[in-house]
């Protein structure tokens, strides 16, 4: 995401379009498809899969920015914790036992 804000504005329009399409296909599209498949299987609630994918990428990018700024600990641990929050949520397990 940082590349989109910092580098892409300097590219010619046709190069920017080409890079946008290529990056969408390898970064965003697989996440959109995975979110839609999870919705279809009833594993996650119905929500716009593009929103899920964008939120997922934004959270992970935020970890990178925080780590570079010295606000986080180990980047790998931050990424693992973020993935755990996305998949497992923040609520404590309420099941007995």
C-alpha positions in Angstrom: 0.0 0.0 0.0 2.9 2.4 0.6 3.9 1.9 -3.0 0.5 3.1 -4.1 0.9 6.4 -2.2 4.6 7.0 -2.7 5.7 5.5 -6.0 2.8 5.1 -8.3 2.0 8.8 -8.7 5.3 9.3 -10.4 4.5 6.7 -13.1 3.1 7.4 -16.5 -0.7 6.7 -16.7 -0.4 3.6 -18.8 2.3 2.2 -16.5 0.3 3.0 -13.4 -2.8 1.2 -14.9 -0.8 -1.8 -15.8 0.9 -2.1 -12.4 -2.5 -1.6 -10.7 -4.1 -4.4 -12.6 -1.1 -6.7 -12.1 -0.9 -6.0 -8.3 -4.7 -6.4 -7.9 -4.4 -9.9 -9.5 -1.7 -11.1 -7.3 -2.4 -9.3 -4.0 -6.1 -8.4 -3.7 -7.9 -10.9 -5.9 -6.8 -14.0 -4.0 -8.0 -12.4 -0.7 -11.3 -11.4 -2.2 -11.8 -15.0 -3.5 -10.8 -16.5 -0.1 -13.3 -14.2 1.7 -16.1 -15.0 -0.8 -15.4 -18.7 -0.4 -15.5 -18.5 3.4 -18.8 -16.6 3.1 -20.2 -19.2 0.7 -19.2 -22.0 3.2 -20.8 -20.1 6.1 -17.5 -19.7 7.9 -17.7 -16.0 8.1 -20.7 -13.7 8.1 -21.9 -12.1 4.8 -19.8 -9.0 4.2 -18.4 -7.4 1.1 -15.3 -9.6 0.3 -13.5 -6.5 -1.1 -13.9 -4.8 2.3 -12.5 -7.9 4.0 -9.5 -8.0 1.7 -8.8 -4.3 1.9 -9.1 -4.3 5.7 -6.8 -7.3 6.0 -4.2 -5.6 3.8 -4.5 -2.3 5.7 -4.0 -4.0 9.1 -0.9 -5.8 7.9 0.5 -2.7 6.3 -0.1 -0.8 9.5 2.0 -3.4 11.3 4.9 -2.7 8.9 4.6 1.1 9.4 4.4 0.7 13.2 7.5 -1.6 13.2 9.5 0.8 11.1 8.6 3.7 13.3 9.7 1.7 16.4 6.1 1.5 17.8 5.9 -2.3 17.6 7.9 -5.2 18.7 8.9 -8.0 16.4 7.1 -7.6 13.0 6.5 -11.3 12.7 4.9 -11.4 16.1 2.7 -8.4 15.2 1.6 -10.0 12.0 0.8 -13.3 13.8 -1.2 -11.4 16.4 -3.1 -9.5 13.7 -3.9 -12.6 11.8 -5.1 -14.2 15.0 -7.4 -11.2 15.7 -8.8 -11.4 12.2 -9.4 -15.1 12.3 -10.3 -15.6 16.0 -11.6 -12.2 17.1 -10.8 -10.5 20.4 -13.5 -12.1 22.6 -12.5 -14.7 25.1 -13.7 -18.2 24.3 -17.0 -18.5 26.2 -17.2 -22.3 25.9 -17.1 -24.2 29.1 -14.0 -26.3 29.9 
